Amino acid sequence: MEELPSVAVTAAAGVQGDFRGVVRQGPDGRKRQPRRQVSLIELESWHAALHDLHISEDALLPWHARRGNLCVSGLRLPREAGAVIVIGPNCRIEITMECDPCSRMDEIKPGLMAALAPDWRGGVLGRVLDDGEIAVGNEVRIEQ
């Protein structure tokens, strides 16, 4: 995992450089956009999980240890499939499901998987509806 100041996000490939978001051909020959193209986590949820584990926010356990693509702050992500998040001027991402924390979280810190489980703290997964170049500091909003 690496932090980038900006990145391209596309319906064809998800977050640039992350193979999980690439559209693949199904067994029937049709291209299928994965439901897990982009993962987003709230910084506040990350801090809440760390607090539950008695880890200070300034400890050396950055949000990307969660293995998420994007981290937002100051905004509560919707907790339902179908909601649309807009990042920057034109990148639109449809939430497809909750991002359930996996056992790898306990490899990072014992108890982290359980600390990320309540109230969608592990974040959300989504598919890209509209491509866009996004950057740290871009406006993030929920489309109504």
PyMOL CGO cylinders between C-alpha atoms (Angstrom):
from pymol import cmd
from pymol.cgo import CYLINDER

trace = [
    CYLINDER, 0.00, 0.00, 0.00, 1.18, 3.50, -0.77, 0.3, 1, 1, 1, 1, 1, 1,
    CYLINDER, 1.18, 3.50, -0.77, -0.35, 6.92, -0.27, 0.3, 1, 1, 1, 1, 1, 1,
    CYLINDER, -0.35, 6.92, -0.27, -0.70, 9.01, -3.41, 0.3, 1, 1, 1, 1, 1, 1,
    CYLINDER, -0.70, 9.01, -3.41, -1.55, 12.72, -3.69, 0.3, 1, 1, 1, 1, 1, 1,
    CYLINDER, -1.55, 12.72, -3.69, -3.77, 12.03, -6.72, 0.3, 1, 1, 1, 1, 1, 1,
    CYLINDER, -3.77, 12.03, -6.72, -4.96, 9.08, -8.76, 0.3, 1, 1, 1, 1, 1, 1,
    CYLINDER, -4.96, 9.08, -8.76, -7.18, 8.24, -11.73, 0.3, 1, 1, 1, 1, 1, 1,
    CYLINDER, -7.18, 8.24, -11.73, -10.36, 6.28, -10.95, 0.3, 1, 1, 1, 1, 1, 1,
    CYLINDER, -10.36, 6.28, -10.95, -12.12, 4.66, -13.91, 0.3, 1, 1, 1, 1, 1, 1,
    CYLINDER, -12.12, 4.66, -13.91, -15.03, 2.33, -14.60, 0.3, 1, 1, 1, 1, 1, 1,
    CYLINDER, -15.03, 2.33, -14.60, -12.66, 0.17, -16.66, 0.3, 1, 1, 1, 1, 1, 1,
    CYLINDER, -12.66, 0.17, -16.66, -9.95, -0.27, -14.03, 0.3, 1, 1, 1, 1, 1, 1,
    CYLINDER, -9.95, -0.27, -14.03, -11.10, 1.08, -10.65, 0.3, 1, 1, 1, 1, 1, 1,
    CYLINDER, -11.10, 1.08, -10.65, -8.31, 2.89, -8.80, 0.3, 1, 1, 1, 1, 1, 1,
    CYLINDER, -8.31, 2.89, -8.80, -5.25, 3.17, -11.03, 0.3, 1, 1, 1, 1, 1, 1,
    CYLINDER, -5.25, 3.17, -11.03, -2.65, 0.60, -9.95, 0.3, 1, 1, 1, 1, 1, 1,
    CYLINDER, -2.65, 0.60, -9.95, -5.07, -1.66, -8.02, 0.3, 1, 1, 1, 1, 1, 1,
    CYLINDER, -5.07, -1.66, -8.02, -5.73, -4.86, -9.97, 0.3, 1, 1, 1, 1, 1, 1,
    CYLINDER, -5.73, -4.86, -9.97, -8.93, -5.61, -7.99, 0.3, 1, 1, 1, 1, 1, 1,
    CYLINDER, -8.93, -5.61, -7.99, -10.93, -2.97, -9.86, 0.3, 1, 1, 1, 1, 1, 1,
    CYLINDER, -10.93, -2.97, -9.86, -10.22, -4.12, -13.40, 0.3, 1, 1, 1, 1, 1, 1,
    CYLINDER, -10.22, -4.12, -13.40, -13.22, -5.14, -15.51, 0.3, 1, 1, 1, 1, 1, 1,
    CYLINDER, -13.22, -5.14, -15.51, -12.85, -8.81, -16.46, 0.3, 1, 1, 1, 1, 1, 1,
    CYLINDER, -12.85, -8.81, -16.46, -14.43, -11.08, -18.98, 0.3, 1, 1, 1, 1, 1, 1,
    CYLINDER, -14.43, -11.08, -18.98, -16.92, -13.57, -17.54, 0.3, 1, 1, 1, 1, 1, 1,
    CYLINDER, -16.92, -13.57, -17.54, -17.28, -17.21, -18.59, 0.3, 1, 1, 1, 1, 1, 1,
    CYLINDER, -17.28, -17.21, -18.59, -20.01, -16.15, -21.02, 0.3, 1, 1, 1, 1, 1, 1,
    CYLINDER, -20.01, -16.15, -21.02, -17.60, -13.77, -22.78, 0.3, 1, 1, 1, 1, 1, 1,
    CYLINDER, -17.60, -13.77, -22.78, -19.26, -10.60, -21.47, 0.3, 1, 1, 1, 1, 1, 1,
    CYLINDER, -19.26, -10.60, -21.47, -17.28, -8.00, -19.57, 0.3, 1, 1, 1, 1, 1, 1,
    CYLINDER, -17.28, -8.00, -19.57, -18.24, -7.62, -15.92, 0.3, 1, 1, 1, 1, 1, 1,
    CYLINDER, -18.24, -7.62, -15.92, -17.55, -4.66, -13.69, 0.3, 1, 1, 1, 1, 1, 1,
    CYLINDER, -17.55, -4.66, -13.69, -16.66, -5.92, -10.21, 0.3, 1, 1, 1, 1, 1, 1,
    CYLINDER, -16.66, -5.92, -10.21, -18.75, -4.84, -7.22, 0.3, 1, 1, 1, 1, 1, 1,
    CYLINDER, -18.75, -4.84, -7.22, -15.51, -4.28, -5.29, 0.3, 1, 1, 1, 1, 1, 1,
    CYLINDER, -15.51, -4.28, -5.29, -13.74, -1.78, -7.57, 0.3, 1, 1, 1, 1, 1, 1,
    CYLINDER, -13.74, -1.78, -7.57, -13.09, 0.81, -4.87, 0.3, 1, 1, 1, 1, 1, 1,
    CYLINDER, -13.09, 0.81, -4.87, -12.94, 0.61, -1.09, 0.3, 1, 1, 1, 1, 1, 1,
    CYLINDER, -12.94, 0.61, -1.09, -13.50, 3.67, 1.07, 0.3, 1, 1, 1, 1, 1, 1,
    CYLINDER, -13.50, 3.67, 1.07, -13.10, 4.14, 4.81, 0.3, 1, 1, 1, 1, 1, 1,
    CYLINDER, -13.10, 4.14, 4.81, -13.88, 7.06, 7.10, 0.3, 1, 1, 1, 1, 1, 1,
    CYLINDER, -13.88, 7.06, 7.10, -10.95, 8.39, 9.09, 0.3, 1, 1, 1, 1, 1, 1,
    CYLINDER, -10.95, 8.39, 9.09, -13.30, 8.82, 12.05, 0.3, 1, 1, 1, 1, 1, 1,
    CYLINDER, -13.30, 8.82, 12.05, -14.26, 5.12, 11.91, 0.3, 1, 1, 1, 1, 1, 1,
    CYLINDER, -14.26, 5.12, 11.91, -10.60, 4.13, 11.75, 0.3, 1, 1, 1, 1, 1, 1,
    CYLINDER, -10.60, 4.13, 11.75, -9.87, 6.28, 14.81, 0.3, 1, 1, 1, 1, 1, 1,
    CYLINDER, -9.87, 6.28, 14.81, -12.86, 4.78, 16.65, 0.3, 1, 1, 1, 1, 1, 1,
    CYLINDER, -12.86, 4.78, 16.65, -11.54, 1.27, 16.02, 0.3, 1, 1, 1, 1, 1, 1,
    CYLINDER, -11.54, 1.27, 16.02, -8.07, 2.28, 17.24, 0.3, 1, 1, 1, 1, 1, 1,
    CYLINDER, -8.07, 2.28, 17.24, -9.64, 3.89, 20.32, 0.3, 1, 1, 1, 1, 1, 1,
    CYLINDER, -9.64, 3.89, 20.32, -11.43, 0.61, 21.11, 0.3, 1, 1, 1, 1, 1, 1,
    CYLINDER, -11.43, 0.61, 21.11, -8.03, -1.09, 21.04, 0.3, 1, 1, 1, 1, 1, 1,
    CYLINDER, -8.03, -1.09, 21.04, -6.47, 1.64, 23.21, 0.3, 1, 1, 1, 1, 1, 1,
    CYLINDER, -6.47, 1.64, 23.21, -4.19, 2.76, 20.38, 0.3, 1, 1, 1, 1, 1, 1,
    CYLINDER, -4.19, 2.76, 20.38, -3.56, 6.49, 20.10, 0.3, 1, 1, 1, 1, 1, 1,
    CYLINDER, -3.56, 6.49, 20.10, -4.38, 8.18, 16.79, 0.3, 1, 1, 1, 1, 1, 1,
    CYLINDER, -4.38, 8.18, 16.79, -0.76, 9.29, 16.40, 0.3, 1, 1, 1, 1, 1, 1,
    CYLINDER, -0.76, 9.29, 16.40, 0.55, 5.72, 16.75, 0.3, 1, 1, 1, 1, 1, 1,
    CYLINDER, 0.55, 5.72, 16.75, 2.24, 4.24, 13.73, 0.3, 1, 1, 1, 1, 1, 1,
    CYLINDER, 2.24, 4.24, 13.73, -0.89, 2.54, 12.43, 0.3, 1, 1, 1, 1, 1, 1,
    CYLINDER, -0.89, 2.54, 12.43, -2.06, 4.58, 9.42, 0.3, 1, 1, 1, 1, 1, 1,
    CYLINDER, -2.06, 4.58, 9.42, -5.51, 4.19, 7.84, 0.3, 1, 1, 1, 1, 1, 1,
    CYLINDER, -5.51, 4.19, 7.84, -4.06, 2.44, 4.79, 0.3, 1, 1, 1, 1, 1, 1,
    CYLINDER, -4.06, 2.44, 4.79, -3.09, -0.49, 7.04, 0.3, 1, 1, 1, 1, 1, 1,
    CYLINDER, -3.09, -0.49, 7.04, -6.82, -1.28, 6.54, 0.3, 1, 1, 1, 1, 1, 1,
    CYLINDER, -6.82, -1.28, 6.54, -5.91, -1.88, 2.88, 0.3, 1, 1, 1, 1, 1, 1,
    CYLINDER, -5.91, -1.88, 2.88, -8.52, 0.59, 1.70, 0.3, 1, 1, 1, 1, 1, 1,
    CYLINDER, -8.52, 0.59, 1.70, -8.21, 2.61, -1.50, 0.3, 1, 1, 1, 1, 1, 1,
    CYLINDER, -8.21, 2.61, -1.50, -9.60, 5.92, -0.27, 0.3, 1, 1, 1, 1, 1, 1,
    CYLINDER, -9.60, 5.92, -0.27, -10.01, 7.57, 3.11, 0.3, 1, 1, 1, 1, 1, 1,
    CYLINDER, -10.01, 7.57, 3.11, -12.51, 10.37, 3.70, 0.3, 1, 1, 1, 1, 1, 1,
    CYLINDER, -12.51, 10.37, 3.70, -12.92, 12.57, 6.76, 0.3, 1, 1, 1, 1, 1, 1,
    CYLINDER, -12.92, 12.57, 6.76, -15.65, 14.88, 7.97, 0.3, 1, 1, 1, 1, 1, 1,
    CYLINDER, -15.65, 14.88, 7.97, -18.33, 12.90, 6.13, 0.3, 1, 1, 1, 1, 1, 1,
    CYLINDER, -18.33, 12.90, 6.13, -20.34, 9.87, 7.18, 0.3, 1, 1, 1, 1, 1, 1,
    CYLINDER, -20.34, 9.87, 7.18, -20.46, 7.42, 4.30, 0.3, 1, 1, 1, 1, 1, 1,
    CYLINDER, -20.46, 7.42, 4.30, -23.91, 5.98, 3.55, 0.3, 1, 1, 1, 1, 1, 1,
    CYLINDER, -23.91, 5.98, 3.55, -24.61, 2.58, 5.05, 0.3, 1, 1, 1, 1, 1, 1,
    CYLINDER, -24.61, 2.58, 5.05, -26.65, 1.19, 2.16, 0.3, 1, 1, 1, 1, 1, 1,
    CYLINDER, -26.65, 1.19, 2.16, -26.07, -0.17, -1.31, 0.3, 1, 1, 1, 1, 1, 1,
    CYLINDER, -26.07, -0.17, -1.31, -27.12, 2.11, -4.15, 0.3, 1, 1, 1, 1, 1, 1,
    CYLINDER, -27.12, 2.11, -4.15, -26.01, 5.40, -2.60, 0.3, 1, 1, 1, 1, 1, 1,
    CYLINDER, -26.01, 5.40, -2.60, -23.64, 7.45, -4.78, 0.3, 1, 1, 1, 1, 1, 1,
    CYLINDER, -23.64, 7.45, -4.78, -20.53, 9.25, -3.57, 0.3, 1, 1, 1, 1, 1, 1,
    CYLINDER, -20.53, 9.25, -3.57, -19.07, 12.06, -5.68, 0.3, 1, 1, 1, 1, 1, 1,
    CYLINDER, -19.07, 12.06, -5.68, -15.37, 12.87, -5.32, 0.3, 1, 1, 1, 1, 1, 1,
    CYLINDER, -15.37, 12.87, -5.32, -13.91, 15.97, -6.94, 0.3, 1, 1, 1, 1, 1, 1,
    CYLINDER, -13.91, 15.97, -6.94, -15.63, 17.47, -9.95, 0.3, 1, 1, 1, 1, 1, 1,
    CYLINDER, -15.63, 17.47, -9.95, -16.83, 14.28, -11.65, 0.3, 1, 1, 1, 1, 1, 1,
    CYLINDER, -16.83, 14.28, -11.65, -15.81, 10.94, -10.12, 0.3, 1, 1, 1, 1, 1, 1,
    CYLINDER, -15.81, 10.94, -10.12, -18.96, 9.05, -9.05, 0.3, 1, 1, 1, 1, 1, 1,
    CYLINDER, -18.96, 9.05, -9.05, -18.90, 5.79, -7.09, 0.3, 1, 1, 1, 1, 1, 1,
    CYLINDER, -18.90, 5.79, -7.09, -21.96, 3.69, -6.31, 0.3, 1, 1, 1, 1, 1, 1,
    CYLINDER, -21.96, 3.69, -6.31, -21.84, 1.86, -2.99, 0.3, 1, 1, 1, 1, 1, 1,
    CYLINDER, -21.84, 1.86, -2.99, -22.41, -1.86, -3.53, 0.3, 1, 1, 1, 1, 1, 1,
    CYLINDER, -22.41, -1.86, -3.53, -21.86, -3.31, -0.04, 0.3, 1, 1, 1, 1, 1, 1,
    CYLINDER, -21.86, -3.31, -0.04, -20.20, -3.06, 3.34, 0.3, 1, 1, 1, 1, 1, 1,
    CYLINDER, -20.20, -3.06, 3.34, -16.47, -3.80, 3.38, 0.3, 1, 1, 1, 1, 1, 1,
    CYLINDER, -16.47, -3.80, 3.38, -16.25, -6.52, 6.00, 0.3, 1, 1, 1, 1, 1, 1,
    CYLINDER, -16.25, -6.52, 6.00, -12.89, -6.60, 7.77, 0.3, 1, 1, 1, 1, 1, 1,
    CYLINDER, -12.89, -6.60, 7.77, -10.92, -9.77, 7.12, 0.3, 1, 1, 1, 1, 1, 1,
    CYLINDER, -10.92, -9.77, 7.12, -8.62, -11.84, 9.32, 0.3, 1, 1, 1, 1, 1, 1,
    CYLINDER, -8.62, -11.84, 9.32, -5.60, -9.97, 7.95, 0.3, 1, 1, 1, 1, 1, 1,
    CYLINDER, -5.60, -9.97, 7.95, -6.63, -7.11, 10.25, 0.3, 1, 1, 1, 1, 1, 1,
    CYLINDER, -6.63, -7.11, 10.25, -5.75, -9.27, 13.26, 0.3, 1, 1, 1, 1, 1, 1,
    CYLINDER, -5.75, -9.27, 13.26, -2.32, -9.86, 11.72, 0.3, 1, 1, 1, 1, 1, 1,
    CYLINDER, -2.32, -9.86, 11.72, -1.81, -6.10, 11.86, 0.3, 1, 1, 1, 1, 1, 1,
    CYLINDER, -1.81, -6.10, 11.86, -3.10, -5.78, 15.40, 0.3, 1, 1, 1, 1, 1, 1,
    CYLINDER, -3.10, -5.78, 15.40, -4.92, -8.47, 17.41, 0.3, 1, 1, 1, 1, 1, 1,
    CYLINDER, -4.92, -8.47, 17.41, -8.57, -7.43, 17.86, 0.3, 1, 1, 1, 1, 1, 1,
    CYLINDER, -8.57, -7.43, 17.86, -8.58, -5.03, 14.89, 0.3, 1, 1, 1, 1, 1, 1,
    CYLINDER, -8.58, -5.03, 14.89, -10.96, -7.19, 12.86, 0.3, 1, 1, 1, 1, 1, 1,
    CYLINDER, -10.96, -7.19, 12.86, -13.60, -7.08, 15.63, 0.3, 1, 1, 1, 1, 1, 1,
    CYLINDER, -13.60, -7.08, 15.63, -12.99, -3.36, 16.27, 0.3, 1, 1, 1, 1, 1, 1,
    CYLINDER, -12.99, -3.36, 16.27, -13.75, -2.61, 12.60, 0.3, 1, 1, 1, 1, 1, 1,
    CYLINDER, -13.75, -2.61, 12.60, -16.88, -4.78, 12.46, 0.3, 1, 1, 1, 1, 1, 1,
    CYLINDER, -16.88, -4.78, 12.46, -19.60, -2.59, 14.08, 0.3, 1, 1, 1, 1, 1, 1,
    CYLINDER, -19.60, -2.59, 14.08, -21.51, 0.07, 12.13, 0.3, 1, 1, 1, 1, 1, 1,
    CYLINDER, -21.51, 0.07, 12.13, -19.64, -0.42, 8.84, 0.3, 1, 1, 1, 1, 1, 1,
    CYLINDER, -19.64, -0.42, 8.84, -16.36, 0.81, 10.40, 0.3, 1, 1, 1, 1, 1, 1,
    CYLINDER, -16.36, 0.81, 10.40, -14.49, -1.32, 7.89, 0.3, 1, 1, 1, 1, 1, 1,
    CYLINDER, -14.49, -1.32, 7.89, -15.80, 0.98, 5.17, 0.3, 1, 1, 1, 1, 1, 1,
    CYLINDER, -15.80, 0.98, 5.17, -17.77, 0.55, 1.99, 0.3, 1, 1, 1, 1, 1, 1,
    CYLINDER, -17.77, 0.55, 1.99, -17.13, -1.04, -1.39, 0.3, 1, 1, 1, 1, 1, 1,
    CYLINDER, -17.13, -1.04, -1.39, -18.28, 0.42, -4.65, 0.3, 1, 1, 1, 1, 1, 1,
    CYLINDER, -18.28, 0.42, -4.65, -18.19, 0.45, -8.41, 0.3, 1, 1, 1, 1, 1, 1,
    CYLINDER, -18.19, 0.45, -8.41, -17.17, 3.42, -10.52, 0.3, 1, 1, 1, 1, 1, 1,
    CYLINDER, -17.17, 3.42, -10.52, -20.01, 5.08, -12.41, 0.3, 1, 1, 1, 1, 1, 1,
    CYLINDER, -20.01, 5.08, -12.41, -18.09, 8.07, -13.83, 0.3, 1, 1, 1, 1, 1, 1,
    CYLINDER, -18.09, 8.07, -13.83, -14.33, 8.33, -14.28, 0.3, 1, 1, 1, 1, 1, 1,
    CYLINDER, -14.33, 8.33, -14.28, -12.33, 11.07, -12.66, 0.3, 1, 1, 1, 1, 1, 1,
    CYLINDER, -12.33, 11.07, -12.66, -8.94, 12.19, -11.45, 0.3, 1, 1, 1, 1, 1, 1,
    CYLINDER, -8.94, 12.19, -11.45, -9.14, 12.62, -7.69, 0.3, 1, 1, 1, 1, 1, 1,
    CYLINDER, -9.14, 12.62, -7.69, -6.71, 14.23, -5.26, 0.3, 1, 1, 1, 1, 1, 1,
    CYLINDER, -6.71, 14.23, -5.26, -6.17, 14.68, -1.56, 0.3, 1, 1, 1, 1, 1, 1,
    CYLINDER, -6.17, 14.68, -1.56, -8.34, 17.58, -0.44, 0.3, 1, 1, 1, 1, 1, 1,
    CYLINDER, -8.34, 17.58, -0.44, -11.06, 17.10, -3.08, 0.3, 1, 1, 1, 1, 1, 1,
    CYLINDER, -11.06, 17.10, -3.08, -14.62, 17.70, -2.01, 0.3, 1, 1, 1, 1, 1, 1,
    CYLINDER, -14.62, 17.70, -2.01, -16.51, 14.48, -1.22, 0.3, 1, 1, 1, 1, 1, 1,
    CYLINDER, -16.51, 14.48, -1.22, -20.29, 14.53, -1.14, 0.3, 1, 1, 1, 1, 1, 1,
    CYLINDER, -20.29, 14.53, -1.14, -23.26, 12.21, -1.15, 0.3, 1, 1, 1, 1, 1, 1,
    CYLINDER, -23.26, 12.21, -1.15, -25.39, 12.55, -4.27, 0.3, 1, 1, 1, 1, 1, 1,
    CYLINDER, -25.39, 12.55, -4.27, -29.07, 13.08, -3.55, 0.3, 1, 1, 1, 1, 1, 1,
]
cmd.load_cgo(trace, "trace")
